Amino acid sequence: MDIRFACTGCGKCCTDHHVPLTLEETRQWAARGGKVLILIEAFLRDGDGPGTLKLAPHQQEHARRRSLSVLCGSLPAYVSITFAAYSEGRCRNLLADNRCGIYEDRPLVCRIYPMEINPHIPLTPAAKDCPTEAWESGPRLIHGQHLVDRELAALIERSRQADRDDIAAKAQICTELGIHTAAIKGDGFTTYQPDPEMLLAALDRVALHPAANTGPHWGLHVPNAEFAEQLAQTGALIEASLAQDCFYISLSAA
């Protein structure tokens, strides 16, 4: 299998998308006045009951490496936290001619596009917003099952490593912001939009005083009442309602 790619400059990949950020990119984005969302999901650590991750062992290992071991009530769990740039409509940095206004400082995920960050999700042109002609010419990205561009491969690994390295600090920042509720992985995300100034202040405090522990217990928000009851019977702390600055993104119907 060969996949080639040449950007057509259509701007679709810079419209209505969540762009995962490293902690330093989060600081830069918020300082420029950009909107940052915090998306949180959790899965249980052990057993075959509700809320456990039904993945192949190598996929579970990837999920755990980018997550933090916590307690949800009395139930051991993993929490994954994504800080993401979000622009309603066109990205705030997209110029009138569809060029990037911060091209030299653009986030890692933007540099990596159209490749996937998750090593277990194959690049599928049909799943991307790019027009058909973008895949008809240009440098070869994939040959057989292998990524050809070594520089791009290094950027992908850098992004994955930052995801692993940043997770404890992300959890501490959530604690600073009073955030402690997650969704069940595969069911949805609890999603917070912190005030930019409060987020920047929390980033500064955590950078100066990183914590050695995981902070308070986490709760789970599960809209399905039957599923929530099943989890509660295992010892999970169920949060029936969400904070005012939080909303729920459901994946159940996706």
C-alpha positions in Angstrom: 0.0 0.0 0.0 1.3 3.4 -1.0 -0.3 6.7 0.3 0.9 10.0 -1.0 -0.2 13.4 0.2 0.1 17.0 -1.0 -1.7 19.7 0.9 -4.1 21.7 -1.4 -4.5 24.6 1.1 -8.3 24.1 1.4 -8.2 24.9 5.1 -10.7 22.2 6.1 -8.3 20.6 8.6 -8.1 24.0 10.3 -11.9 24.3 10.7 -14.0 23.1 13.6 -11.4 20.7 15.0 -10.0 20.0 18.5 -6.2 20.1 18.3 -4.4 18.3 21.2 -1.7 20.4 22.8 1.3 19.8 24.9 1.5 21.7 28.2 3.8 24.3 26.6 1.6 24.6 23.6 -1.4 25.1 25.9 0.4 28.0 27.6 1.2 29.6 24.2 -2.3 29.1 22.9 -4.0 30.5 26.0 -1.6 33.5 26.2 -2.5 34.4 22.6 -6.2 34.4 23.6 -7.1 31.1 22.1 -9.8 28.8 23.5 -8.6 25.7 25.4 -10.8 22.8 26.2 -10.0 20.0 28.7 -11.4 16.6 27.7 -11.4 13.8 30.2 -12.1 10.1 30.0 -11.5 7.2 32.4 -11.3 3.4 32.3 -11.1 0.9 35.1 -7.9 -0.9 35.9 -8.9 -4.5 36.5 -11.5 -7.1 35.7 -14.1 -7.6 33.0 -16.9 -5.6 34.5 -18.5 -2.3 33.3 -16.1 0.5 32.5 -13.1 -1.8 31.8 -11.2 -1.3 28.6 -12.1 -3.9 25.9 -8.9 -3.6 23.8 -6.1 -5.8 22.7 -3.2 -5.9 25.2 -0.9 -3.7 23.1 -3.7 -1.1 22.7 -4.4 -1.2 26.4 -0.7 -0.6 27.1 -0.8 2.5 24.9 -3.9 3.8 26.7 -2.4 3.2 30.1 0.9 4.9 29.3 -0.9 8.1 28.5 -3.1 7.9 31.6 -2.8 8.4 35.3 -3.6 5.8 38.0 -6.3 7.3 40.3 -9.2 6.3 42.5 -12.8 6.8 41.3 -14.5 6.4 44.7 -13.0 3.2 46.0 -12.5 1.9 42.5 -8.9 1.9 40.9 -9.0 3.6 37.5 -7.0 5.3 34.9 -7.8 8.9 33.8 -6.7 10.3 30.5 -6.7 14.1 30.1 -6.4 16.0 26.8 -5.8 19.8 26.6 -7.0 20.9 23.1 -7.1 24.1 21.1 -10.6 24.7 19.7 -11.8 27.3 17.2 -15.5 27.5 16.3 -15.4 27.6 12.6 -12.0 28.6 11.1 -9.0 28.5 13.3 -8.2 31.9 14.7 -4.7 31.7 13.2 -5.9 30.8 9.7 -5.3 33.7 7.3 -7.6 34.8 4.5 -5.6 32.9 2.0 -5.7 29.7 4.2 -2.1 30.0 5.2 -1.2 29.4 8.9 -0.5 32.7 10.8 1.7 30.9 13.3 3.2 28.4 11.0 6.7 28.4 12.6 5.1 28.0 16.1 2.1 25.7 15.1 1.3 22.8 17.5 2.9 19.4 17.0 -0.4 17.8 16.0 -0.7 20.4 13.2 2.8 19.5 12.0 2.0 15.8 12.0 -1.2 16.1 10.0 -2.5 14.0 8.2 -0.9 11.2 10.2 -2.6 9.8 13.2 -1.1 10.2 16.7 -2.6 6.9 18.0 -0.3 4.1 16.8 -3.3 1.7 16.5 -5.3 3.9 14.2 -4.2 3.5 10.5 -4.1 6.5 8.2 -7.3 6.4 6.2 -7.7 9.1 3.5 -11.4 8.7 3.4 -11.6 9.6 7.1 -9.9 12.9 6.5 -11.4 16.3 5.4 -8.9 16.7 2.6 -10.2 16.7 -1.0 -9.5 13.6 -3.2 -6.7 15.4 -5.2 -4.6 15.8 -2.0 -4.0 12.1 -2.1 -3.3 11.8 -5.8 0.2 13.3 -5.8 3.0 14.6 -3.5 5.6 12.9 -1.4 5.0 9.3 -0.4 3.8 9.0 3.3 3.2 5.3 3.6 4.9 2.5 1.8 3.5 -1.0 2.7 2.7 -0.5 6.4 5.6 1.8 7.1 5.8 5.6 7.5 8.5 6.8 5.0 9.3 10.3 6.4 11.7 9.9 9.3 11.3 13.5 10.4 7.6 13.1 10.6 8.0 9.8 12.5 10.2 11.7 15.1 7.5 14.4 15.5 4.8 11.7 16.1 7.0 10.0 18.7 7.7 13.4 20.3 3.9 14.1 20.6 3.2 10.6 22.1 6.0 11.1 24.6 4.7 14.5 25.6 1.3 12.9 26.2 2.9 10.4 28.6 5.2 13.0 30.3 2.5 15.6 30.8 -0.3 13.5 32.3 0.6 14.0 36.0 0.9 17.8 35.6 -2.4 17.9 33.6 -4.1 16.1 36.5 -2.6 18.6 39.0 -3.8 21.5 36.8 -7.3 20.0 36.9 -7.1 19.9 40.7 -6.1 23.5 40.7 -9.1 24.4 38.6 -11.5 22.3 40.7 -11.9 19.6 37.9 -12.4 16.1 39.2 -15.1 14.4 37.0 -14.4 12.1 34.0 -16.5 10.2 31.5 -16.1 6.5 30.7 -13.7 5.9 27.8 -15.6 5.0 24.7 -18.8 6.5 26.1 -17.9 10.2 26.0 -15.8 13.0 27.4 -16.4 15.4 30.2 -15.3 18.7 28.7 -14.3 21.9 30.5 -13.6 25.3 29.1 -11.5 27.1 31.8 -11.1 30.8 31.9 -7.8 31.6 30.1 -6.3 33.6 32.9 -7.2 31.0 35.5 -5.7 28.3 33.2 -2.5 30.3 32.8 -2.2 30.8 36.5 -2.7 27.1 37.2 -0.1 26.2 34.6 2.4 28.6 36.4 1.6 27.2 39.9 2.0 23.6 38.8 5.3 24.4 37.0 6.6 25.9 40.2 5.3 23.3 42.6 4.7 19.9 40.9 2.9 17.5 43.2 4.1 14.1 44.1 0.6 12.6 44.5 -2.4 12.3 42.3 -4.7 14.6 44.2 -8.3 14.0 45.3 -10.4 11.0 44.1 -12.1 11.4 40.8 -15.8 10.9 40.0 -17.5 9.5 36.9 -20.3 11.1 35.0 -22.4 8.5 33.2 -25.7 9.8 31.5 -27.1 6.2 31.1 -28.8 5.5 34.4 -28.5 1.7 34.2 -24.8 1.9 33.3 -24.2 4.4 36.2 -25.9 2.0 38.6 -23.7 -0.9 37.5 -20.6 1.2 38.0 -21.8 2.4 41.4 -22.2 -1.2 42.6 -18.5 -1.8 41.9 -17.6 1.1 44.2 -17.3 3.9 41.6 -18.1 7.4 42.6 -20.9 8.6 40.3 -21.4 12.3 39.7 -25.0 12.9 38.7 -24.5 16.4 37.6 -21.7 18.4 36.0 -20.1 21.7 37.1 -21.5 24.9 35.4 -18.4 25.2 33.2 -18.5 21.6 32.0 -20.5 19.8 29.3 -20.6 16.2 28.1 -19.6 15.0 24.6 -21.3 11.6 24.0 -19.7 9.0 21.8 -22.4 6.5 22.2 -24.2 7.4 19.1 -21.1 7.9 17.0 
